Structures are given as structure tokens and as C-alpha cells.
Amino acid sequence: MALPAQEQKHAFVHAQFERIAAKYDLTNDVISFGMHRLWKERAVQILLRSPTGSQSRSYLDVCCGTGDLSLRIASKLKKQDSVTGLDFSGNMLACAAQRLEKAGRTIAPSVNWVEGDAQNLPFQAAHFDGAIISFGLRNLTDLPRGIAEMARVVKPGGLVLNLDLGEAEGPIFAPLFAIHFDMVVPLIGQVMQNDRKAYTYLPESRTTYPKPEGISKIFSDAGLVDVKHISLAGGSVALHTGRVSG
């Protein structure tokens, strides 16, 4: 499929996520063989190391979708802490609210859902102890601005994380991954969501998304320091971390 022009990307991606919200989590489990849960757990463990010195900690989950990562963060926090999940899809946030309601008293800290733009975060500077975006950066119109906004709203010493596509490695795994991502994923989308278009965009978006070294540069250009790239799943998934200086 032809990717949308830059000026049409926001509306195009928004429409897709509004359509696929209801079965989004189950489809992710099938596509990743459930591995996305392990990758997110690794990311959360790192995020919570943010050394800001705050007595009550607060974290931001950008492009939170159905809230699975937000609630994973919340499950590891205390009552005085808080998590904010932000997304531009109302349908995704409705699923997140249902998920939180089911979790009930098992979640101790405050969890809030905000409908908003990842490239223009509606929060004051240095507000959060850490921020993370998971498989959402490639959907933004302006990737550097998205990371810069996350850096802006995190306190000095706090961490900014991005978990997203990487570059598959190895003479055997790389072509197998390409077959799965380019050919199998659209079929899964057709069967589970009756939406081949949305799950064709997913692999196609990889063609314009920067390689891991490009994401590292975006982190550095945003003023983040101690930038690190952690390769997961044979390189097919990349976890980037950076610390807000000061």
C-alpha cells in the first residue's frame, strides 16, 4: 500500500486506531506470539529506575492505546504515586478505562487517561519522573518533536524510553522476520480484525521509520544524555533510553 503523505498521516493513523481498538490487545498477542509483554516488562523495569528523588512518583505513557503498559507501570507503584496515559484515540482510551475498571483495587496509585497530541503534550515542563512511548513513535508526524516533548515534561534525572521496531539481524532470522511482518501480519489483521489495511500499514511504516542509530540521534538531539539502545528479539525490536540532564 502507498503510505499517506505527511500532511495526511495524522488523520490516517487516527482513523485506523479508532477502528481496531476493540481487538487490539488480542491481535498484538497473536502477532508477537505474546512476546510484547516481555519487552514491555523489560522497559518498565528500566523506566522505574528514574532517579529524580521524588517522594511520590509520576509517570507518563505516551500513545498509551488500551492502557496495558500504563497499568503494568501502576502495578509496581505505591498509593501516593500516579500514572498518566495519553492517546489521541478516544476508542483506545475507552478500552483503557474498561481495563482499569476491571483491575479495580489491584491498582494502588492514581491512573488518569488524557486524550491529546503526543507532539504537543498538555503538561507543564519537568512534571513527570519518567516517560515512555511503546510502538507509537513511528505513527507520529514529527518523530523528533515527539521525543523532545517527552524530554520537556520529564524532571531532570528522569528517563525517557522508546520501545518500537528495530532492525532484524542474522542471515536466517532477518528474512524470516520480514516474511512474518510483511506477509503474515496483514493476514492476521484480516482474520482477527477484518481490517487488512490497518495491518498492512504496520509493516509498511517500517520502511520510513529510522534505524536504531537514527533513533539514538533523535534522543541526543532532544538534549537527552546517556542514550542507550537495547536490542531485543533478534534486533527486530529496539528499546532506547535517555536521561534528562540536570
FIDREN-78773 format. One record per residue (C-alpha): y, z, x; residue number from 1. Coordinates in nm, 3 decimals. Layout:
% residues N
<node><yy>Y</yy><zz>Z</zz><xx>X</xx><n>NUM</n></node>
...
This chain:
% residues 246
<node><yy>0.000</yy><zz>0.000</zz><xx>0.000</xx><n>1</n></node>
<node><yy>0.360</yy><zz>-0.052</zz><xx>0.105</xx><n>2</n></node>
<node><yy>0.533</yy><zz>0.276</zz><xx>0.182</xx><n>3</n></node>
<node><yy>0.854</yy><zz>0.345</zz><xx>-0.013</xx><n>4</n></node>
<node><yy>1.188</yy><zz>0.267</zz><xx>0.150</xx><n>5</n></node>
<node><yy>1.366</yy><zz>0.569</zz><xx>0.298</xx><n>6</n></node>
<node><yy>1.610</yy><zz>0.595</zz><xx>0.008</xx><n>7</n></node>
<node><yy>1.321</yy><zz>0.586</zz><xx>-0.243</xx><n>8</n></node>
<node><yy>1.087</yy><zz>0.827</zz><xx>-0.064</xx><n>9</n></node>
<node><yy>1.209</yy><zz>1.149</zz><xx>-0.227</xx><n>10</n></node>
<node><yy>1.162</yy><zz>1.023</zz><xx>-0.583</xx><n>11</n></node>
<node><yy>0.833</yy><zz>0.852</zz><xx>-0.496</xx><n>12</n></node>
<node><yy>0.674</yy><zz>1.161</zz><xx>-0.339</xx><n>13</n></node>
<node><yy>0.810</yy><zz>1.391</zz><xx>-0.611</xx><n>14</n></node>
<node><yy>0.652</yy><zz>1.179</zz><xx>-0.885</xx><n>15</n></node>
<node><yy>0.316</yy><zz>1.186</zz><xx>-0.708</xx><n>16</n></node>
<node><yy>0.304</yy><zz>1.562</zz><xx>-0.670</xx><n>17</n></node>
<node><yy>0.408</yy><zz>1.612</zz><xx>-1.030</xx><n>18</n></node>
<node><yy>0.105</yy><zz>1.401</zz><xx>-1.132</xx><n>19</n></node>
<node><yy>-0.162</yy><zz>1.559</zz><xx>-0.913</xx><n>20</n></node>
<node><yy>-0.065</yy><zz>1.927</zz><xx>-0.934</xx><n>21</n></node>
<node><yy>-0.340</yy><zz>2.045</zz><xx>-1.172</xx><n>22</n></node>
<node><yy>-0.636</yy><zz>1.948</zz><xx>-0.949</xx><n>23</n></node>
<node><yy>-0.454</yy><zz>1.952</zz><xx>-0.618</xx><n>24</n></node>
<node><yy>-0.637</yy><zz>2.251</zz><xx>-0.467</xx><n>25</n></node>
<node><yy>-0.986</yy><zz>2.133</zz><xx>-0.559</xx><n>26</n></node>
<node><yy>-0.911</yy><zz>1.786</zz><xx>-0.423</xx><n>27</n></node>
<node><yy>-0.788</yy><zz>1.935</zz><xx>-0.094</xx><n>28</n></node>
<node><yy>-1.114</yy><zz>2.129</zz><xx>-0.063</xx><n>29</n></node>
<node><yy>-1.315</yy><zz>1.810</zz><xx>-0.104</xx><n>30</n></node>
<node><yy>-1.102</yy><zz>1.600</zz><xx>0.131</xx><n>31</n></node>
<node><yy>-1.108</yy><zz>1.859</zz><xx>0.412</xx><n>32</n></node>
<node><yy>-1.458</yy><zz>1.997</zz><xx>0.339</xx><n>33</n></node>
<node><yy>-1.283</yy><zz>2.330</zz><xx>0.282</xx><n>34</n></node>
<node><yy>-1.157</yy><zz>2.337</zz><xx>0.640</xx><n>35</n></node>
<node><yy>-0.790</yy><zz>2.353</zz><xx>0.537</xx><n>36</n></node>
<node><yy>-0.848</yy><zz>2.720</zz><xx>0.453</xx><n>37</n></node>
<node><yy>-0.943</yy><zz>2.796</zz><xx>0.814</xx><n>38</n></node>
<node><yy>-0.644</yy><zz>2.604</zz><xx>0.952</xx><n>39</n></node>
<node><yy>-0.408</yy><zz>2.792</zz><xx>0.722</xx><n>40</n></node>
<node><yy>-0.562</yy><zz>3.126</zz><xx>0.816</xx><n>41</n></node>
<node><yy>-0.500</yy><zz>3.047</zz><xx>1.183</xx><n>42</n></node>
<node><yy>-0.139</yy><zz>2.954</zz><xx>1.106</xx><n>43</n></node>
<node><yy>-0.076</yy><zz>3.271</zz><xx>0.904</xx><n>44</n></node>
<node><yy>-0.213</yy><zz>3.492</zz><xx>1.179</xx><n>45</n></node>
<node><yy>0.040</yy><zz>3.339</zz><xx>1.419</xx><n>46</n></node>
<node><yy>0.327</yy><zz>3.348</zz><xx>1.168</xx><n>47</n></node>
<node><yy>0.291</yy><zz>3.721</zz><xx>1.113</xx><n>48</n></node>
<node><yy>0.347</yy><zz>3.786</zz><xx>1.483</xx><n>49</n></node>
<node><yy>0.718</yy><zz>3.706</zz><xx>1.438</xx><n>50</n></node>
<node><yy>0.881</yy><zz>3.985</zz><xx>1.644</xx><n>51</n></node>
<node><yy>1.212</yy><zz>4.034</zz><xx>1.461</xx><n>52</n></node>
<node><yy>1.193</yy><zz>4.412</zz><xx>1.443</xx><n>53</n></node>
<node><yy>1.247</yy><zz>4.423</zz><xx>1.066</xx><n>54</n></node>
<node><yy>1.112</yy><zz>4.728</zz><xx>0.882</xx><n>55</n></node>
<node><yy>1.047</yy><zz>4.521</zz><xx>0.572</xx><n>56</n></node>
<node><yy>0.937</yy><zz>4.167</zz><xx>0.648</xx><n>57</n></node>
<node><yy>1.008</yy><zz>3.848</zz><xx>0.452</xx><n>58</n></node>
<node><yy>0.853</yy><zz>3.505</zz><xx>0.499</xx><n>59</n></node>
<node><yy>0.929</yy><zz>3.158</zz><xx>0.369</xx><n>60</n></node>
<node><yy>0.666</yy><zz>2.899</zz><xx>0.275</xx><n>61</n></node>
<node><yy>0.838</yy><zz>2.560</zz><xx>0.257</xx><n>62</n></node>
<node><yy>0.677</yy><zz>2.289</zz><xx>0.041</xx><n>63</n></node>
<node><yy>0.453</yy><zz>2.566</zz><xx>-0.091</xx><n>64</n></node>
<node><yy>0.284</yy><zz>2.349</zz><xx>-0.352</xx><n>65</n></node>
<node><yy>0.045</yy><zz>2.556</zz><xx>-0.564</xx><n>66</n></node>
<node><yy>0.113</yy><zz>2.867</zz><xx>-0.358</xx><n>67</n></node>
<node><yy>-0.220</yy><zz>2.908</zz><xx>-0.179</xx><n>68</n></node>
<node><yy>-0.056</yy><zz>2.965</zz><xx>0.159</xx><n>69</n></node>
<node><yy>0.217</yy><zz>3.190</zz><xx>0.015</xx><n>70</n></node>
<node><yy>-0.045</yy><zz>3.419</zz><xx>-0.140</xx><n>71</n></node>
<node><yy>-0.251</yy><zz>3.413</zz><xx>0.179</xx><n>72</n></node>
<node><yy>0.057</yy><zz>3.545</zz><xx>0.361</xx><n>73</n></node>
<node><yy>0.126</yy><zz>3.802</zz><xx>0.088</xx><n>74</n></node>
<node><yy>-0.231</yy><zz>3.934</zz><xx>0.101</xx><n>75</n></node>
<node><yy>-0.167</yy><zz>4.054</zz><xx>0.457</xx><n>76</n></node>
<node><yy>0.168</yy><zz>4.224</zz><xx>0.392</xx><n>77</n></node>
<node><yy>0.279</yy><zz>4.566</zz><xx>0.267</xx><n>78</n></node>
<node><yy>0.452</yy><zz>4.659</zz><xx>-0.056</xx><n>79</n></node>
<node><yy>0.800</yy><zz>4.661</zz><xx>0.096</xx><n>80</n></node>
<node><yy>0.758</yy><zz>4.303</zz><xx>0.227</xx><n>81</n></node>
<node><yy>0.818</yy><zz>3.974</zz><xx>0.047</xx><n>82</n></node>
<node><yy>0.719</yy><zz>3.608</zz><xx>0.041</xx><n>83</n></node>
<node><yy>0.921</yy><zz>3.317</zz><xx>-0.097</xx><n>84</n></node>
<node><yy>0.755</yy><zz>2.987</zz><xx>-0.179</xx><n>85</n></node>
<node><yy>0.983</yy><zz>2.684</zz><xx>-0.216</xx><n>86</n></node>
<node><yy>0.888</yy><zz>2.343</zz><xx>-0.354</xx><n>87</n></node>
<node><yy>1.062</yy><zz>2.051</zz><xx>-0.524</xx><n>88</n></node>
<node><yy>0.782</yy><zz>2.001</zz><xx>-0.779</xx><n>89</n></node>
<node><yy>0.808</yy><zz>2.205</zz><xx>-1.097</xx><n>90</n></node>
<node><yy>0.446</yy><zz>2.130</zz><xx>-1.185</xx><n>91</n></node>
<node><yy>0.328</yy><zz>2.257</zz><xx>-0.848</xx><n>92</n></node>
<node><yy>0.529</yy><zz>2.578</zz><xx>-0.890</xx><n>93</n></node>
<node><yy>0.383</yy><zz>2.626</zz><xx>-1.239</xx><n>94</n></node>
<node><yy>0.038</yy><zz>2.622</zz><xx>-1.079</xx><n>95</n></node>
<node><yy>0.163</yy><zz>2.869</zz><xx>-0.816</xx><n>96</n></node>
<node><yy>0.285</yy><zz>3.106</zz><xx>-1.088</xx><n>97</n></node>
<node><yy>-0.055</yy><zz>3.090</zz><xx>-1.259</xx><n>98</n></node>
<node><yy>-0.227</yy><zz>3.162</zz><xx>-0.929</xx><n>99</n></node>
<node><yy>-0.004</yy><zz>3.466</zz><xx>-0.869</xx><n>100</n></node>
<node><yy>-0.072</yy><zz>3.594</zz><xx>-1.221</xx><n>101</n></node>
<node><yy>-0.447</yy><zz>3.576</zz><xx>-1.159</xx><n>102</n></node>
<node><yy>-0.410</yy><zz>3.756</zz><xx>-0.827</xx><n>103</n></node>
<node><yy>-0.236</yy><zz>4.041</zz><xx>-1.008</xx><n>104</n></node>
<node><yy>-0.243</yy><zz>4.379</zz><xx>-0.837</xx><n>105</n></node>
<node><yy>-0.434</yy><zz>4.249</zz><xx>-0.536</xx><n>106</n></node>
<node><yy>-0.097</yy><zz>4.123</zz><xx>-0.406</xx><n>107</n></node>
<node><yy>0.120</yy><zz>4.415</zz><xx>-0.289</xx><n>108</n></node>
<node><yy>0.451</yy><zz>4.254</zz><xx>-0.177</xx><n>109</n></node>
<node><yy>0.703</yy><zz>4.068</zz><xx>-0.387</xx><n>110</n></node>
<node><yy>0.632</yy><zz>3.694</zz><xx>-0.426</xx><n>111</n></node>
<node><yy>0.902</yy><zz>3.459</zz><xx>-0.554</xx><n>112</n></node>
<node><yy>0.893</yy><zz>3.089</zz><xx>-0.638</xx><n>113</n></node>
<node><yy>1.202</yy><zz>2.874</zz><xx>-0.587</xx><n>114</n></node>
<node><yy>1.245</yy><zz>2.511</zz><xx>-0.690</xx><n>115</n></node>
<node><yy>1.455</yy><zz>2.348</zz><xx>-0.422</xx><n>116</n></node>
<node><yy>1.502</yy><zz>2.096</zz><xx>-0.143</xx><n>117</n></node>
<node><yy>1.335</yy><zz>2.162</zz><xx>0.192</xx><n>118</n></node>
<node><yy>1.618</yy><zz>1.970</zz><xx>0.361</xx><n>119</n></node>
<node><yy>1.887</yy><zz>2.191</zz><xx>0.208</xx><n>120</n></node>
<node><yy>1.736</yy><zz>2.538</zz><xx>0.181</xx><n>121</n></node>
<node><yy>1.921</yy><zz>2.764</zz><xx>-0.066</xx><n>122</n></node>
<node><yy>1.913</yy><zz>3.068</zz><xx>0.163</xx><n>123</n></node>
<node><yy>2.155</yy><zz>3.235</zz><xx>0.400</xx><n>124</n></node>
<node><yy>2.118</yy><zz>3.199</zz><xx>0.775</xx><n>125</n></node>
<node><yy>1.881</yy><zz>3.441</zz><xx>0.951</xx><n>126</n></node>
<node><yy>1.735</yy><zz>3.558</zz><xx>0.622</xx><n>127</n></node>
<node><yy>1.358</yy><zz>3.544</zz><xx>0.690</xx><n>128</n></node>
<node><yy>1.131</yy><zz>3.688</zz><xx>0.958</xx><n>129</n></node>
<node><yy>0.941</yy><zz>3.361</zz><xx>0.979</xx><n>130</n></node>
<node><yy>0.894</yy><zz>3.028</zz><xx>0.802</xx><n>131</n></node>
<node><yy>0.608</yy><zz>2.784</zz><xx>0.769</xx><n>132</n></node>
<node><yy>0.554</yy><zz>2.436</zz><xx>0.624</xx><n>133</n></node>
<node><yy>0.198</yy><zz>2.317</zz><xx>0.568</xx><n>134</n></node>
<node><yy>0.114</yy><zz>1.948</zz><xx>0.515</xx><n>135</n></node>
<node><yy>0.459</yy><zz>1.888</zz><xx>0.375</xx><n>136</n></node>
<node><yy>0.680</yy><zz>1.782</zz><xx>0.666</xx><n>137</n></node>
<node><yy>0.563</yy><zz>1.420</zz><xx>0.656</xx><n>138</n></node>
<node><yy>0.681</yy><zz>1.398</zz><xx>0.295</xx><n>139</n></node>
<node><yy>1.043</yy><zz>1.477</zz><xx>0.380</xx><n>140</n></node>
<node><yy>1.303</yy><zz>1.205</zz><xx>0.403</xx><n>141</n></node>
<node><yy>1.456</yy><zz>1.362</zz><xx>0.715</xx><n>142</n></node>
<node><yy>1.199</yy><zz>1.550</zz><xx>0.925</xx><n>143</n></node>
<node><yy>1.443</yy><zz>1.685</zz><xx>1.189</xx><n>144</n></node>
<node><yy>1.670</yy><zz>1.822</zz><xx>0.918</xx><n>145</n></node>
<node><yy>1.376</yy><zz>1.999</zz><xx>0.754</xx><n>146</n></node>
<node><yy>1.283</yy><zz>2.178</zz><xx>1.076</xx><n>147</n></node>
<node><yy>1.648</yy><zz>2.253</zz><xx>1.156</xx><n>148</n></node>
<node><yy>1.689</yy><zz>2.414</zz><xx>0.812</xx><n>149</n></node>
<node><yy>1.383</yy><zz>2.631</zz><xx>0.869</xx><n>150</n></node>
<node><yy>1.522</yy><zz>2.738</zz><xx>1.207</xx><n>151</n></node>
<node><yy>1.857</yy><zz>2.817</zz><xx>1.042</xx><n>152</n></node>
<node><yy>1.715</yy><zz>3.060</zz><xx>0.786</xx><n>153</n></node>
<node><yy>1.486</yy><zz>3.249</zz><xx>1.029</xx><n>154</n></node>
<node><yy>1.609</yy><zz>3.554</zz><xx>1.219</xx><n>155</n></node>
<node><yy>1.634</yy><zz>3.548</zz><xx>1.600</xx><n>156</n></node>
<node><yy>1.291</yy><zz>3.611</zz><xx>1.745</xx><n>157</n></node>
<node><yy>1.117</yy><zz>3.481</zz><xx>1.434</xx><n>158</n></node>
<node><yy>0.874</yy><zz>3.193</zz><xx>1.431</xx><n>159</n></node>
<node><yy>0.886</yy><zz>2.850</zz><xx>1.267</xx><n>160</n></node>
<node><yy>0.548</yy><zz>2.682</zz><xx>1.210</xx><n>161</n></node>
<node><yy>0.438</yy><zz>2.336</zz><xx>1.103</xx><n>162</n></node>
<node><yy>0.077</yy><zz>2.261</zz><xx>1.009</xx><n>163</n></node>
<node><yy>0.017</yy><zz>1.893</zz><xx>0.948</xx><n>164</n></node>
<node><yy>-0.155</yy><zz>1.577</zz><xx>1.066</xx><n>165</n></node>
<node><yy>-0.227</yy><zz>1.532</zz><xx>1.434</xx><n>166</n></node>
<node><yy>-0.396</yy><zz>1.259</zz><xx>1.632</xx><n>167</n></node>
<node><yy>-0.776</yy><zz>1.249</zz><xx>1.623</xx><n>168</n></node>
<node><yy>-0.936</yy><zz>1.247</zz><xx>1.967</xx><n>169</n></node>
<node><yy>-1.260</yy><zz>1.116</zz><xx>2.115</xx><n>170</n></node>
<node><yy>-1.442</yy><zz>0.781</zz><xx>2.110</xx><n>171</n></node>
<node><yy>-1.670</yy><zz>0.891</zz><xx>1.825</xx><n>172</n></node>
<node><yy>-1.464</yy><zz>1.133</zz><xx>1.618</xx><n>173</n></node>
<node><yy>-1.140</yy><zz>0.929</zz><xx>1.611</xx><n>174</n></node>
<node><yy>-1.290</yy><zz>0.621</zz><xx>1.439</xx><n>175</n></node>
<node><yy>-1.495</yy><zz>0.840</zz><xx>1.202</xx><n>176</n></node>
<node><yy>-1.182</yy><zz>1.028</zz><xx>1.104</xx><n>177</n></node>
<node><yy>-0.996</yy><zz>0.700</zz><xx>1.048</xx><n>178</n></node>
<node><yy>-1.273</yy><zz>0.579</zz><xx>0.814</xx><n>179</n></node>
<node><yy>-1.271</yy><zz>0.905</zz><xx>0.619</xx><n>180</n></node>
<node><yy>-0.893</yy><zz>0.925</zz><xx>0.592</xx><n>181</n></node>
<node><yy>-0.818</yy><zz>0.559</zz><xx>0.527</xx><n>182</n></node>
<node><yy>-1.114</yy><zz>0.465</zz><xx>0.306</xx><n>183</n></node>
<node><yy>-1.284</yy><zz>0.776</zz><xx>0.167</xx><n>184</n></node>
<node><yy>-0.975</yy><zz>0.981</zz><xx>0.078</xx><n>185</n></node>
<node><yy>-0.838</yy><zz>0.719</zz><xx>-0.168</xx><n>186</n></node>
<node><yy>-1.179</yy><zz>0.708</zz><xx>-0.336</xx><n>187</n></node>
<node><yy>-1.179</yy><zz>1.086</zz><xx>-0.370</xx><n>188</n></node>
<node><yy>-0.834</yy><zz>1.066</zz><xx>-0.526</xx><n>189</n></node>
<node><yy>-0.956</yy><zz>0.804</zz><xx>-0.771</xx><n>190</n></node>
<node><yy>-1.263</yy><zz>1.004</zz><xx>-0.874</xx><n>191</n></node>
<node><yy>-1.110</yy><zz>1.352</zz><xx>-0.890</xx><n>192</n></node>
<node><yy>-0.752</yy><zz>1.277</zz><xx>-0.994</xx><n>193</n></node>
<node><yy>-0.774</yy><zz>0.928</zz><xx>-1.141</xx><n>194</n></node>
<node><yy>-0.488</yy><zz>0.858</zz><xx>-0.901</xx><n>195</n></node>
<node><yy>-0.578</yy><zz>0.628</zz><xx>-0.615</xx><n>196</n></node>
<node><yy>-0.210</yy><zz>0.556</zz><xx>-0.547</xx><n>197</n></node>
<node><yy>-0.124</yy><zz>0.914</zz><xx>-0.450</xx><n>198</n></node>
<node><yy>-0.424</yy><zz>0.942</zz><xx>-0.222</xx><n>199</n></node>
<node><yy>-0.357</yy><zz>0.606</zz><xx>-0.064</xx><n>200</n></node>
<node><yy>-0.008</yy><zz>0.723</zz><xx>0.025</xx><n>201</n></node>
<node><yy>-0.163</yy><zz>1.021</zz><xx>0.209</xx><n>202</n></node>
<node><yy>-0.333</yy><zz>0.817</zz><xx>0.485</xx><n>203</n></node>
<node><yy>-0.055</yy><zz>0.557</zz><xx>0.487</xx><n>204</n></node>
<node><yy>0.203</yy><zz>0.829</zz><xx>0.557</xx><n>205</n></node>
<node><yy>0.023</yy><zz>0.891</zz><xx>0.885</xx><n>206</n></node>
<node><yy>0.149</yy><zz>0.555</zz><xx>1.016</xx><n>207</n></node>
<node><yy>0.513</yy><zz>0.672</zz><xx>1.017</xx><n>208</n></node>
<node><yy>0.458</yy><zz>1.040</zz><xx>1.097</xx><n>209</n></node>
<node><yy>0.535</yy><zz>1.133</zz><xx>1.460</xx><n>210</n></node>
<node><yy>0.254</yy><zz>1.215</zz><xx>1.701</xx><n>211</n></node>
<node><yy>0.225</yy><zz>1.579</zz><xx>1.815</xx><n>212</n></node>
<node><yy>0.458</yy><zz>1.527</zz><xx>2.111</xx><n>213</n></node>
<node><yy>0.718</yy><zz>1.384</zz><xx>1.871</xx><n>214</n></node>
<node><yy>0.698</yy><zz>1.694</zz><xx>1.651</xx><n>215</n></node>
<node><yy>0.735</yy><zz>1.913</zz><xx>1.959</xx><n>216</n></node>
<node><yy>1.056</yy><zz>1.727</zz><xx>2.041</xx><n>217</n></node>
<node><yy>1.187</yy><zz>1.779</zz><xx>1.687</xx><n>218</n></node>
<node><yy>1.123</yy><zz>2.152</zz><xx>1.728</xx><n>219</n></node>
<node><yy>1.308</yy><zz>2.160</zz><xx>2.059</xx><n>220</n></node>
<node><yy>1.597</yy><zz>1.951</zz><xx>1.924</xx><n>221</n></node>
<node><yy>1.633</yy><zz>2.207</zz><xx>1.642</xx><n>222</n></node>
<node><yy>1.702</yy><zz>2.472</zz><xx>1.907</xx><n>223</n></node>
<node><yy>1.361</yy><zz>2.636</zz><xx>1.889</xx><n>224</n></node>
<node><yy>1.217</yy><zz>2.776</zz><xx>2.212</xx><n>225</n></node>
<node><yy>0.866</yy><zz>2.850</zz><xx>2.339</xx><n>226</n></node>
<node><yy>0.748</yy><zz>2.543</zz><xx>2.147</xx><n>227</n></node>
<node><yy>0.370</yy><zz>2.511</zz><xx>2.141</xx><n>228</n></node>
<node><yy>0.124</yy><zz>2.256</zz><xx>2.000</xx><n>229</n></node>
<node><yy>-0.222</yy><zz>2.378</zz><xx>1.900</xx><n>230</n></node>
<node><yy>-0.480</yy><zz>2.106</zz><xx>1.840</xx><n>231</n></node>
<node><yy>-0.724</yy><zz>2.166</zz><xx>1.552</xx><n>232</n></node>
<node><yy>-1.014</yy><zz>1.972</zz><xx>1.402</xx><n>233</n></node>
<node><yy>-1.063</yy><zz>1.745</zz><xx>1.699</xx><n>234</n></node>
<node><yy>-0.691</yy><zz>1.673</zz><xx>1.718</xx><n>235</n></node>
<node><yy>-0.670</yy><zz>1.543</zz><xx>1.361</xx><n>236</n></node>
<node><yy>-0.464</yy><zz>1.847</zz><xx>1.263</xx><n>237</n></node>
<node><yy>-0.171</yy><zz>1.982</zz><xx>1.464</xx><n>238</n></node>
<node><yy>-0.019</yy><zz>2.329</zz><xx>1.447</xx><n>239</n></node>
<node><yy>0.328</yy><zz>2.357</zz><xx>1.602</xx><n>240</n></node>
<node><yy>0.509</yy><zz>2.682</zz><xx>1.665</xx><n>241</n></node>
<node><yy>0.858</yy><zz>2.756</zz><xx>1.787</xx><n>242</n></node>
<node><yy>1.069</yy><zz>3.070</zz><xx>1.814</xx><n>243</n></node>
<node><yy>1.430</yy><zz>3.108</zz><xx>1.707</xx><n>244</n></node>
<node><yy>1.626</yy><zz>3.200</zz><xx>2.018</xx><n>245</n></node>
<node><yy>1.840</yy><zz>3.510</zz><xx>2.049</xx><n>246</n></node>
